[in-house]
């Protein structure tokens, strides 16, 4: 089985992508925009934080036991 968007679905998706791209530009403008070094650093730092254990103390307690 293969699913496909209708013409209307493709149009709605394209508009949604344009809106999200515009929002990203707005949000990241203080860092220099989507392609700036500061945005890349921010993305790297945020990714590291999201990948970190939610309770850093629980990991330390386990290592000390």
C-alpha positions as CSV (number, residue, x, y, z in Angstrom):
1,X,0.0,0.0,0.0
2,X,1.3,3.5,-0.8
3,X,-0.1,6.7,0.5
4,X,0.2,10.0,-1.2
5,X,-0.9,13.6,-0.5
6,X,-3.7,15.1,-2.6
7,X,-2.9,18.4,-4.5
8,X,-4.6,20.3,-1.6
9,X,-2.5,18.3,0.9
10,X,0.7,19.3,-1.0
11,X,-0.3,22.9,-1.0
12,X,-1.1,22.9,2.7
13,X,2.2,21.2,3.5
14,X,4.1,23.7,1.4
15,X,2.4,26.7,3.2
16,X,3.1,25.1,6.6
17,X,6.8,24.6,5.8
18,X,7.0,28.3,4.7
19,X,5.4,29.4,8.0
20,X,7.7,27.2,10.1
21,X,10.8,28.4,8.2
22,X,9.7,32.0,8.8
23,X,9.2,31.3,12.5
24,X,12.7,29.8,12.8
25,X,14.2,32.8,11.0
26,X,12.4,35.1,13.5
27,X,13.5,33.1,16.6
28,X,17.1,32.7,15.5
29,X,17.6,36.3,14.2
30,X,19.1,37.4,17.5
31,X,21.8,34.7,17.0
32,X,22.5,35.8,13.4
33,X,19.9,33.7,11.6
34,X,19.6,30.0,10.6
35,X,23.1,29.7,9.1
36,X,25.2,31.6,11.7
37,X,28.0,30.1,13.8
38,X,26.1,31.2,17.0
39,X,23.0,29.2,15.9
40,X,25.2,26.2,15.2
41,X,26.7,26.5,18.7
42,X,23.3,27.0,20.2
43,X,21.9,23.9,18.4
44,X,24.9,21.8,19.5
45,X,24.6,22.9,23.2
46,X,20.8,22.4,23.2
47,X,21.2,18.9,21.7
48,X,23.8,18.1,24.4
49,X,21.4,19.3,27.1
50,X,18.5,17.3,25.7
51,X,20.7,14.2,25.5
52,X,21.8,14.6,29.1
53,X,20.3,12.5,31.9
54,X,17.2,14.2,33.3
55,X,18.5,13.7,36.9
56,X,22.2,14.2,36.8
57,X,22.5,13.3,40.5
58,X,21.0,9.9,40.1
59,X,23.9,8.9,37.7
60,X,26.5,10.2,40.2
61,X,24.9,8.3,43.0
62,X,25.0,5.1,40.9
63,X,28.6,5.6,40.1
64,X,29.5,6.1,43.7
65,X,27.7,3.0,45.0
